[in-house]
Amino acid sequence: MTTVDDLIGLVRAYNPKTNAQLLADAYAYGQAMHEGQYRHSGEPYFTHPVAVASILAEMQLDDATIVTALLHDTIEDTKSTYGEVAEKFGTEIAELVDGVTKLTNLQLNSTETKQAENFRKLFMAMSKDMRVILVKLADRLHNMRTIKSMRPAKQAQKARETMDIFAALAGRMGMQWMRDELEDLAFEVLNPEGRTSIIRRFIKLQRETGDVIHKITGDIQHELTKARIKAQVLGRAKKPYSIWRKMEEKKLTFSRLSDIYGFRVICETETECYAILGAIHQRWRAVPTRFKDYISQPKSNGYRSIHTTVSGRDGKRVEVQIRTRQMHEVAETGVAAHWSYRDGVRVQNPFAVDPVQWIATMTERLDSAEDHEDFLEAVKLEMYIDQVFCFTPKGDVVPLPRGATPLDFAYAIHTSIGDRCVGAKVDAIRVPLWTRLKNGQSVEIMTAQGQRPQVTWLDIAATGRAKTAIRRSLREEDRARYIKLGLELARVAFDHVGKRVSDRALITAAKRLDLPDSDALLARLGSAELNARQVVQTLYPELVIQPGGEIEPSRAIVGLSPGQSFERAACCQPVPGERIVGITYRGKGVMIHAIDCPALIDFEEETDRWVDLTWHSGPHAAVHQVSFDMTISNDAGVLGRLCTLIGEQKANISDLHFSDRKQDFYRLIIDVELRDVEHMHAVRLALEADSDVATIRRHRDLNQKP
């Protein structure tokens, strides 16, 4: 474990004016609070906060951040309190420690709605003080470096969360080195065979070609010497996960990958950057479409560099990044460069982004998301973007994520322009709205009065901002239709419990569900954002309770061990009366599958996980959700009539959404809560008998594998 003197020496190396006594006091306090606690590896727990502090010291951060790292688990895991930390170390550090504690308690890999709520809290914490996130990222990095001591199931969960959230966030903040390491550590857990395969191929390639990095570095240095330019040339092989991702994206084998090596040229001035670019392009042929100038068009996190790919030695593609030393510091530490110290003073790097401005830019488009799904989609798009820069006809620059379309461009300018978009010209040539934009293109948007967003635009748009605006417009346009459908769904649900829908009942239910009025309630019902059962239960909870004599859902399965939990598989949605089998999961209990579920093929070699199960005999409650894929006529009253048919069969509609809408038909997925297989057949038969139902089949989604 790093000693207190070693840690102080590490900080003093870049900040001679550090408050050594403050660091020593925090070290002693953290060590005392964690006394007697141990990690999964058997090491004293305090080795972890010290390692986190060392990572942040290597990033040359301020004293408050280093102290926060030493104390970041005290409030959560020891008898220490916020008040005690504030008294000993000041309010600033107490706030930072409390912020890290709150982030630790967020379950970022839970269900969609909860995940979106937690993302909101994460960005709220970032907006208060970005250093909270820096400590959390360093905390996750050390945990991933020592993950092998955890249980396999916990390793997989942490690795997936790291890949999906923390690595992406580090990249979005400009901390590319941390993103690369987090991704590679997670890759080693999630796909060890794939990572080992990449490493073996690398070793084989090195045996065949020799030290390519040394050779190409020498070639570049030779050209710079000829041009009388002083610069440092650095070469590296790309990380295994970076190579794997490129193979997956481009559908290439390892032998066909060309740019698996990256080189950086670091100089002193911007003028030298462009002179170096000229020298490299004079010596080697540039690869078309692989040039990006992030010096003239920086990324929002302050990243500046020139990227070019050339055909180098033996025709191999080589990626070269050219930047000044100050740009390189920001490229290495991203937004964290704002807190970097050198020689006892905060570094005044002109390229470091003000974190307050950065987080405002980051969250600007997210605040407009009206519901959890919109927010989650928007934030993930914002975190993963790789930008292209396009121009308006007047020459203004519009930054967009890679894969963006003219529709995204229109909404980036203004929502009203996006809503009225009827076409686009790219470099003066008329193109379809689904065209993917490229760096440097000029885009002109054509609009028309009376134009409204189309449902198909959701598949065309790539940005969260555009998708949110399109959904909002569609909701407004469809509001009247949704209110009418919602009223029909409410009537069926109320009839199911022997009650009548009234204005008074709907107004009361709306108030209890924190909705402004009955129309808002019905619109949410009609758009499947609200369940009719919830409305009935809000008003008549005693009528929704299962009647006596029915088998409780928790006792529906026979053959489980005492205390063993179970869950119906979402891929096949088995119902009582169907033959079933259980698959055991560590920490999850047993997953129940229908015996003919295609997902069971994945477990053919793991017979020890199979459990022979049956449904409990007797009447079951109508709580088993089954999805139907239906194609129906697009005529007035058809959907309402079909909802009535389902209600007449004493079944409840829990959700429905349209998967396709055409001029003459609708295709929709409708979720119905049923008692058993006979109940399912009765509902299906009633629907098939309707002349406006073209097709109906049971919907099974294999993407919903556990």
DAFENTA-V941686 format. One record per residue. RES is the residue in one small letter. PHI is phi in whole degrees, 0 to 359 (999 if undefined). OMEGA is omega in whole degrees, 0 to 359 (NA if undefined). BURIAL is + if it has 24 or more other C-alpha atoms within 12 Angstrom, else -. Layout:
RES;PHI;OMEGA;BURIAL + RES;PHI;OMEGA;BURIAL
This chain:
m;999;177;- + t;297;180;- + t;282;180;- + v;297;179;+ + d;293;178;- + d;297;181;- + l;295;179;+ + i;298;178;+ + g;296;179;- + l;296;180;+ + v;288;183;+ + r;296;181;+ + a;298;179;- + y;249;181;+ + n;222;183;+ + p;302;181;- + k;267;181;- + t;301;177;+ + n;276;185;- + a;299;181;+ + q;293;177;- + l;299;179;+ + l;297;180;+ + a;296;179;+ + d;296;179;- + a;295;179;+ + y;300;182;+ + a;296;181;+ + y;295;179;+ + g;298;180;+ + q;297;180;+ + a;293;181;- + m;294;183;+ + h;267;180;+ + e;303;179;- + g;88;178;- + q;263;183;- + y;227;176;- + r;277;178;- + h;300;182;- + s;283;183;- + g;97;179;- + e;286;173;- + p;304;186;- + y;300;185;+ + f;295;175;+ + t;299;182;+ + h;290;177;+ + p;303;179;+ + v;294;178;+ + a;296;178;+ + v;297;178;+ + a;297;180;+ + s;294;177;+ + i;300;181;+ + l;290;176;+ + a;294;176;+ + e;296;176;+ + m;274;175;+ + q;61;181;+ + l;268;187;+ + d;287;183;+ + d;301;183;+ + a;300;180;+ + t;292;179;+ + i;296;179;+ + v;296;178;+ + t;302;178;+ + a;299;180;+ + l;295;185;+ + l;251;195;+ + h;296;179;+ + d;253;186;+ + t;291;182;+ + i;294;183;+ + e;281;193;- + d;250;182;- + t;229;180;+ + k;282;179;- + s;296;179;+ + t;232;177;- + y;302;182;+ + g;298;181;- + e;292;178;- + v;296;180;+ + a;297;181;- + e;294;185;- + k;277;190;- + f;235;177;+ + g;99;184;- + t;295;182;- + e;303;181;+ + i;290;178;+ + a;299;178;+ + e;296;179;+ + l;295;180;+ + v;297;179;+ + d;296;178;+ + g;296;178;+ + v;295;179;+ + t;300;180;+ + k;295;178;+ + l;295;180;+ + t;299;183;+ + n;280;177;- + l;285;177;+ + q;264;189;- + l;284;182;+ + n;250;182;+ + s;273;186;- + t;297;187;- + e;305;183;- + t;296;180;- + k;298;181;- + q;297;180;+ + a;295;178;+ + e;300;182;+ + n;290;175;+ + f;297;177;+ + r;301;180;+ + k;295;179;+ + l;299;180;+ + f;289;176;+ + m;295;178;+ + a;296;179;+ + m;297;183;+ + s;291;179;+ + k;286;179;- + d;197;184;+ + m;299;182;+ + r;296;175;+ + v;302;180;+ + i;290;180;+ + l;297;177;+ + v;294;181;+ + k;295;178;+ + l;294;177;+ + a;294;176;+ + d;300;180;+ + r;292;180;+ + l;298;179;+ + h;292;177;+ + n;298;178;+ + m;289;178;+ + r;294;182;+ + t;244;189;+ + i;288;186;+ + k;297;181;- + s;278;179;- + m;274;174;- + r;295;182;- + p;306;181;- + a;296;179;- + k;291;176;- + q;301;183;+ + a;297;181;+ + q;296;180;+ + k;294;181;+ + a;294;180;+ + r;295;178;+ + e;298;179;+ + t;297;182;+ + m;296;187;+ + d;283;190;+ + i;243;191;+ + f;288;178;+ + a;295;179;+ + a;297;180;+ + l;294;178;+ + a;299;178;+ + g;296;181;+ + r;293;179;+ + m;275;177;+ + g;89;181;+ + m;269;189;+ + q;296;180;+ + w;299;180;+ + m;288;177;+ + r;300;181;+ + d;300;183;+ + e;290;179;+ + l;299;179;+ + e;297;183;+ + d;291;177;+ + l;294;178;+ + a;292;179;+ + f;300;180;+ + e;297;178;+ + v;279;187;+ + l;283;182;+ + n;213;183;- + p;298;180;- + e;294;179;- + g;297;181;+ + r;293;179;+ + t;298;179;- + s;298;179;- + i;297;182;+ + i;297;179;+ + r;298;180;- + r;292;176;- + f;299;181;+ + i;300;179;- + k;297;180;- + l;296;180;- + q;296;177;- + r;296;184;- + e;281;188;- + t;251;183;- + g;81;183;- + d;279;183;- + v;296;183;+ + i;300;181;+ + h;297;182;- + k;294;183;- + i;290;176;+ + t;303;178;+ + g;296;179;- + d;299;181;+ + i;295;181;+ + q;298;179;+ + h;298;180;- + e;294;179;+ + l;291;178;+ + t;296;177;- + k;300;181;- + a;274;179;- + r;58;178;- + i;244;177;+ + k;269;180;- + a;201;177;+ + q;262;180;+ + v;247;179;+ + l;240;179;+ + g;234;179;+ + r;203;171;+ + a;275;181;+ + k;289;182;+ + k;295;180;+ + p;308;182;+ + y;292;178;+ + s;300;179;+ + i;291;180;+ + w;300;181;+ + r;297;179;+ + k;294;177;- + m;298;180;- + e;292;183;- + e;295;185;- + k;264;180;- + k;54;181;- + l;243;171;- + t;279;182;- + f;300;183;+ + s;295;181;- + r;267;177;- + l;289;183;+ + s;252;187;+ + d;265;179;+ + i;266;176;+ + y;244;177;+ + g;234;181;+ + f;229;178;+ + r;238;175;+ + v;243;186;+ + i;245;183;+ + c;234;186;+ + e;255;186;- + t;230;177;- + e;297;179;+ + t;302;179;- + e;295;178;+ + c;303;182;+ + y;287;176;+ + a;293;178;+ + i;296;178;+ + l;302;179;+ + g;298;180;- + a;296;181;+ + i;292;181;+ + h;289;175;+ + q;291;183;- + r;275;183;- + w;234;181;+ + r;282;179;- + a;285;177;+ + v;274;181;- + p;303;178;- + t;70;181;- + r;247;179;- + f;241;177;+ + k;223;180;+ + d;251;178;+ + y;273;173;+ + i;277;178;+ + s;283;178;- + q;230;184;+ + p;293;173;+ + k;286;185;+ + s;294;179;+ + n;269;176;+ + g;93;183;+ + y;295;177;+ + r;227;178;+ + s;180;171;+ + i;258;177;+ + h;248;173;+ + t;217;176;+ + t;241;182;+ + v;233;173;+ + s;276;187;+ + g;267;183;+ + r;304;180;- + d;59;177;- + g;78;181;- + k;285;178;+ + r;286;181;+ + v;229;177;+ + e;268;181;+ + v;236;175;+ + q;248;184;+ + i;240;182;+ + r;203;175;+ + t;278;181;+ + r;296;179;+ + q;294;176;+ + m;297;181;+ + h;295;179;+ + e;299;178;+ + v;291;179;+ + a;297;181;+ + e;280;186;+ + t;247;175;+ + g;59;182;+ + v;298;181;+ + a;296;180;+ + a;300;180;+ + h;297;183;+ + w;256;184;+ + s;293;179;+ + y;242;172;+ + r;210;181;+ + d;56;173;- + g;83;179;- + v;232;179;- + r;293;183;- + v;292;177;+ + q;265;180;- + n;273;184;+ + p;296;183;- + f;262;179;+ + a;289;182;+ + v;275;173;+ + d;294;185;+ + p;299;179;+ + v;296;179;+ + q;294;182;- + w;296;182;+ + i;292;177;+ + a;296;177;- + t;295;183;- + m;296;186;+ + t;265;184;+ + e;306;185;- + r;277;184;+ + l;278;184;+ + d;293;182;+ + s;280;180;- + a;293;187;+ + e;273;180;+ + d;223;186;- + h;298;183;+ + e;297;179;+ + d;299;182;+ + f;297;183;+ + l;298;179;+ + e;296;182;+ + a;296;184;+ + v;292;179;+ + k;292;177;+ + l;297;181;+ + e;295;183;+ + m;285;187;+ + y;259;190;+ + i;293;168;+ + d;237;196;+ + q;278;164;+ + v;239;182;+ + f;240;179;+ + c;242;187;+ + f;237;170;+ + t;281;177;+ + p;301;179;- + k;273;178;- + g;96;177;- + d;287;182;- + v;270;176;+ + v;238;178;+ + p;282;181;+ + l;220;176;+ + p;287;176;+ + r;302;183;+ + g;94;180;+ + a;291;183;+ + t;243;175;+ + p;304;178;+ + l;296;176;+ + d;297;178;+ + f;301;181;+ + a;298;181;+ + y;289;177;+ + a;293;179;+ + i;285;177;+ + h;192;181;- + t;301;182;+ + s;295;178;+ + i;291;177;+ + g;297;182;+ + d;298;185;+ + r;260;183;+ + c;292;177;+ + v;238;181;+ + g;180;182;+ + a;208;172;+ + k;242;176;+ + v;245;185;+ + d;53;175;- + a;71;179;- + i;246;180;- + r;295;182;- + v;227;175;- + p;294;182;- + l;294;181;+ + w;273;179;+ + t;299;178;+ + r;276;184;+ + l;281;179;+ + k;243;182;+ + n;302;173;+ + g;85;181;+ + q;283;176;+ + s;260;186;+ + v;238;176;+ + e;242;182;+ + i;260;176;+ + m;259;183;+ + t;236;177;+ + a;211;176;- + q;294;179;- + g;91;178;- + q;289;178;- + r;231;178;+ + p;302;179;+ + q;256;179;+ + v;301;182;+ + t;295;180;- + w;297;180;+ + l;300;179;+ + d;280;182;- + i;275;184;+ + a;292;180;+ + a;245;184;+ + t;263;177;+ + g;298;181;+ + r;298;181;+ + a;294;181;+ + k;299;180;+ + t;296;180;+ + a;295;180;+ + i;294;180;+ + r;298;180;+ + r;299;180;+ + s;295;179;+ + l;296;179;+ + r;297;180;+ + e;296;182;- + e;293;184;- + d;268;188;- + r;302;181;+ + a;299;180;- + r;293;179;+ + y;295;179;+ + i;297;180;+ + k;295;179;+ + l;293;179;+ + g;298;178;+ + l;298;179;+ + e;294;179;+ + l;296;179;+ + a;295;181;+ + r;299;180;+ + v;297;182;+ + a;295;179;+ + f;292;177;+ + d;302;183;+ + h;298;179;+ + v;251;175;+ + g;77;180;- + k;240;181;- + r;249;177;- + v;286;175;+ + s;224;178;- + d;302;181;- + r;297;180;- + a;296;181;+ + l;292;179;+ + i;296;179;+ + t;297;180;- + a;296;179;+ + a;298;180;+ + k;297;182;- + r;291;179;- + l;261;177;+ + d;59;176;- + l;249;188;- + p;295;182;- + d;200;183;- + s;292;178;+ + d;297;178;+ + a;297;177;+ + l;298;182;+ + l;293;179;+ + a;297;178;+ + r;292;176;+ + l;296;182;+ + g;294;180;+ + s;267;177;+ + a;66;175;+ + e;276;180;+ + l;224;182;+ + n;267;180;+ + a;299;178;+ + r;298;179;+ + q;298;181;+ + v;295;180;+ + v;296;182;+ + q;294;178;+ + t;297;183;+ + l;267;186;+ + y;230;184;- + p;300;182;- + e;290;182;- + l;274;182;- + v;269;177;+ + i;297;184;- + q;296;179;- + p;294;182;- + g;299;178;- + g;95;179;- + e;276;179;- + i;285;178;+ + e;297;180;- + p;305;181;+ + s;289;180;- + r;245;188;+ + a;286;187;+ + i;251;176;+ + v;251;177;+ + g;118;179;- + l;277;174;+ + s;286;179;- + p;304;179;- + g;80;183;- + q;281;181;- + s;272;179;+ + f;216;179;+ + e;210;176;+ + r;286;179;+ + a;291;180;+ + a;289;184;+ + c;288;184;+ + c;240;175;+ + q;48;181;+ + p;294;179;+ + v;235;178;+ + p;308;183;+ + g;105;177;+ + e;269;175;+ + r;291;186;+ + i;226;174;+ + v;215;180;+ + g;253;174;+ + i;241;183;+ + t;279;176;+ + y;230;178;- + r;294;179;- + g;85;182;- + k;245;185;- + g;84;184;- + v;240;176;+ + m;260;184;+ + i;269;178;+ + h;242;167;+ + a;294;187;+ + i;297;180;+ + d;260;182;- + c;291;180;+ + p;300;181;- + a;295;181;+ + l;293;178;+ + i;301;182;- + d;295;185;- + f;247;183;- + e;301;182;- + e;270;183;- + e;240;185;- + t;297;180;- + d;292;180;- + r;268;183;- + w;279;178;+ + v;233;180;+ + d;281;185;+ + l;229;173;+ + t;219;175;+ + w;281;175;+ + h;295;180;+ + s;284;181;- + g;122;182;- + p;287;179;+ + h;257;176;+ + a;287;180;+ + a;278;183;+ + v;233;184;+ + h;266;185;+ + q;285;174;+ + v;230;180;+ + s;259;175;+ + f;247;175;+ + d;259;187;+ + m;237;169;+ + t;243;185;+ + i;230;179;+ + s;293;177;+ + n;270;179;- + d;231;181;- + a;299;173;- + g;84;185;- + v;294;184;+ + l;296;178;+ + g;299;180;+ + r;295;180;+ + l;292;175;+ + c;297;177;+ + t;297;179;+ + l;302;180;+ + i;294;178;+ + g;297;179;+ + e;296;178;+ + q;272;180;+ + k;59;176;+ + a;244;182;+ + n;248;175;+ + i;276;181;+ + s;266;181;+ + d;191;170;+ + l;204;174;+ + h;210;183;+ + f;273;177;+ + s;263;178;- + d;199;178;- + r;227;177;- + k;240;183;- + q;294;186;- + d;247;179;- + f;207;172;- + y;244;168;+ + r;240;184;+ + l;219;172;+ + i;253;182;+ + i;239;181;+ + d;263;183;+ + v;236;179;+ + e;267;189;+ + l;233;179;+ + r;278;188;+ + d;200;184;+ + v;294;178;+ + e;293;177;- + h;299;179;+ + m;297;180;+ + h;296;181;+ + a;294;179;- + v;296;181;+ + r;297;180;+ + l;296;180;- + a;297;180;+ + l;286;180;+ + e;298;183;+ + a;287;180;- + d;283;185;+ + s;293;181;- + d;270;176;+ + v;264;182;+ + a;283;179;- + t;216;172;+ + i;210;177;+ + r;214;178;+ + r;286;183;+ + h;267;177;+ + r;238;186;+ + d;251;181;- + l;287;174;- + n;287;180;- + q;266;178;- + k;300;180;- + p;292;NA;+
